[in-house]
Structure formats: structure tokens, C-alpha cells
Amino acid sequence: MKGNSRKRIRSFIVSIIMLMAGMTLGFILLGTVYTGPRWIAFIVFLVYLAVSYSVIRLSVRYIRQLRDENIDNPHLSS
């Protein structure tokens, strides 16, 4: 049972890492191609930072919840 929970946590972490890598790469590529006003690029950068911060913070909270759920109910199969 614990192995299944660890596997879910590990696969979730891998998916979040891939999401963050894709977002970062997309932002870098967009920043190199974009030729408009720099203030718009700065606003997009601030939005990117806010979304990244939220994703990481909520992911950590979700992982803690998964671990607590496993401790509270060790017979949980999913």
C-alpha cells in the first residue's frame, strides 16, 4: 500500500517538473522571439512568476496531503 502512494507522489512530482520545465522553456522562447514593448514582456514575466509560485506551493501542499492521508489511513489502496 505504501509503495502505491510513493509511486503516486513520485509520478506527480515528475509531472510537475515537466510542467515547470515546459513553462520555463516556453517563456524563454517567447522572450527571444517577442519584438514588442518591453513592458508587456515584463508583465508576462510577472504572470509567469505568479503561476510558477502557485503551482509549486499548491503541489507541495498536495504532496503533504497525500502523505498525511497515507499515515491516517494505511489501508487506503489508491
Contacts in CASP RR format, 6 or more apart in sequence:
PFRMAT RR
TARGET T0000
AUTHOR 0000-0000-0000
METHOD contacts of the structure
MODEL  1
MKGNSRKRIRSFIVSIIMLMAGMTLGFILLGTVYTGPRWIAFIVFLVYLA
VSYSVIRLSVRYIRQLRDENIDNPHLSS
1 70 0 8 1.000
1 74 0 8 1.000
1 75 0 8 1.000
1 76 0 8 1.000
1 77 0 8 1.000
2 70 0 8 1.000
2 74 0 8 1.000
4 77 0 8 1.000
4 78 0 8 1.000
5 66 0 8 1.000
5 67 0 8 1.000
5 70 0 8 1.000
5 76 0 8 1.000
8 66 0 8 1.000
9 63 0 8 1.000
9 66 0 8 1.000
9 67 0 8 1.000
12 59 0 8 1.000
12 62 0 8 1.000
12 63 0 8 1.000
12 66 0 8 1.000
13 59 0 8 1.000
13 63 0 8 1.000
16 55 0 8 1.000
16 56 0 8 1.000
16 59 0 8 1.000
19 55 0 8 1.000
20 52 0 8 1.000
20 55 0 8 1.000
20 56 0 8 1.000
23 48 0 8 1.000
23 51 0 8 1.000
23 52 0 8 1.000
24 52 0 8 1.000
27 44 0 8 1.000
27 45 0 8 1.000
27 48 0 8 1.000
30 44 0 8 1.000
31 41 0 8 1.000
34 40 0 8 1.000
34 41 0 8 1.000
69 76 0 8 1.000
70 76 0 8 1.000
END
